[in-house]
Amino acid sequence: MISLSAAIIFIIVCIFVFFGLVVFLGAPYVPSHRKDVKRAFEYFAINSSDLLVDVGSGDGIILRIASRYGAKAVGFEINPILVGISRLLSWRDPRVKVILQNLWLAKLPDETTIVYAFAVNRDEGKLIALLQREANRLNKPLKLLCYASPFKRITAVDTYEAYHLYIFQPLQPKNA
Ligand SMILES: C[S@@+](CC[C@H](N)C(=O)[O-])C[C@H]1O[C@@H](n2cnc3c(N)ncnc32)[C@H](O)[C@@H]1O
């Protein structure tokens, strides 16, 4: 039988691995401020015609708030502990879905209208490439709402408080 101390050590190792090693794959877990999110969703008019995708969805706070505004919401999250917590917190909400997946390998759902990212500057290039690739593949414009300092390589079409909105137009294969 597994002793209590072995179980505690196992849990600590899991927490260290899932929360610590994620820095090699993307932004570490820090939740967006709920009040900032609500103000931004009102300003950017998130509504029932939206499917919002949170890339690196943490505890799912963005998904739950988007759902309250009537939107469907999908989260990609690599940390299984956070996936479990966010599924638990939204288990009765049919508009919210959380997928355990590395966001850099993710394909966005066809109905995606807006992508939310609490981005770190280090990931700017990868995030831009992901959005452009998916706008091309889906052959439609995609909005990217970033909560962080503005990107250096592209210009926001709108800025509200700590949020910057970018739009990616689908490119023809020769321009893609
Ligand atoms: C700064 S937190 C943002 C959480 C949430 N989006 C919010 O705004 O409250 C970044 C999240 O991205 C997750 N993450 C980092 N790299 C990832 C990757 N490659 N694939 C999926 N999730 C990732 C982390 O585990 C963390 O929960």
The ligand as a MOL file (V3000), in Angstrom:
LIG
                    3D

  0  0  0     0  0            999 V3000
M  V30 BEGIN CTAB
M  V30 COUNTS 27 29 0 0 0
M  V30 BEGIN ATOM
M  V30 1 C -0.8990 33.4570 -18.1790 0
M  V30 2 S -1.8950 31.9590 -17.9810 0 CHG=1
M  V30 3 C -3.4370 32.5470 -18.6260 0
M  V30 4 C -4.6280 31.7710 -18.1250 0
M  V30 5 C -5.9610 32.2830 -18.6650 0
M  V30 6 N -5.9490 32.3720 -20.1080 0
M  V30 7 C -6.2670 33.6310 -18.1050 0
M  V30 8 O -6.0820 34.6090 -18.8420 0
M  V30 9 O -6.6730 33.7230 -16.9310 0 CHG=-1
M  V30 10 C -1.2210 30.9600 -19.3100 0
M  V30 11 C -1.7590 29.5430 -19.3470 0
M  V30 12 O -1.2830 28.9240 -20.5360 0
M  V30 13 C -0.9490 27.5830 -20.2470 0
M  V30 14 N 0.0260 27.1730 -21.2540 0
M  V30 15 C 1.3130 27.5620 -21.3770 0
M  V30 16 N 1.8850 26.9770 -22.4410 0
M  V30 17 C 0.9180 26.2200 -23.0280 0
M  V30 18 C 0.9010 25.4010 -24.1910 0
M  V30 19 N 1.9920 25.2380 -24.9520 0
M  V30 20 N -0.2580 24.7860 -24.5160 0
M  V30 21 C -1.3830 24.9480 -23.7470 0
M  V30 22 N -1.4080 25.7040 -22.6300 0
M  V30 23 C -0.2770 26.3490 -22.2710 0
M  V30 24 C -0.3980 27.6150 -18.8360 0
M  V30 25 O -0.4740 26.3420 -18.2160 0
M  V30 26 C -1.3000 28.6650 -18.1860 0
M  V30 27 O -2.4120 28.0770 -17.5800 0
M  V30 END ATOM
M  V30 BEGIN BOND
M  V30 1 1 1 2
M  V30 2 1 2 3
M  V30 3 1 2 10
M  V30 4 1 3 4
M  V30 5 1 4 5
M  V30 6 1 5 6
M  V30 7 1 5 7
M  V30 8 2 7 8
M  V30 9 1 7 9
M  V30 10 1 10 11
M  V30 11 1 11 12
M  V30 12 1 11 26
M  V30 13 1 12 13
M  V30 14 1 13 14
M  V30 15 1 13 24
M  V30 16 1 14 15
M  V30 17 1 14 23
M  V30 18 2 15 16
M  V30 19 1 16 17
M  V30 20 1 17 18
M  V30 21 2 17 23
M  V30 22 1 18 19
M  V30 23 2 18 20
M  V30 24 1 20 21
M  V30 25 2 21 22
M  V30 26 1 22 23
M  V30 27 1 24 25
M  V30 28 1 24 26
M  V30 29 1 26 27
M  V30 END BOND
M  V30 END CTAB
M  END
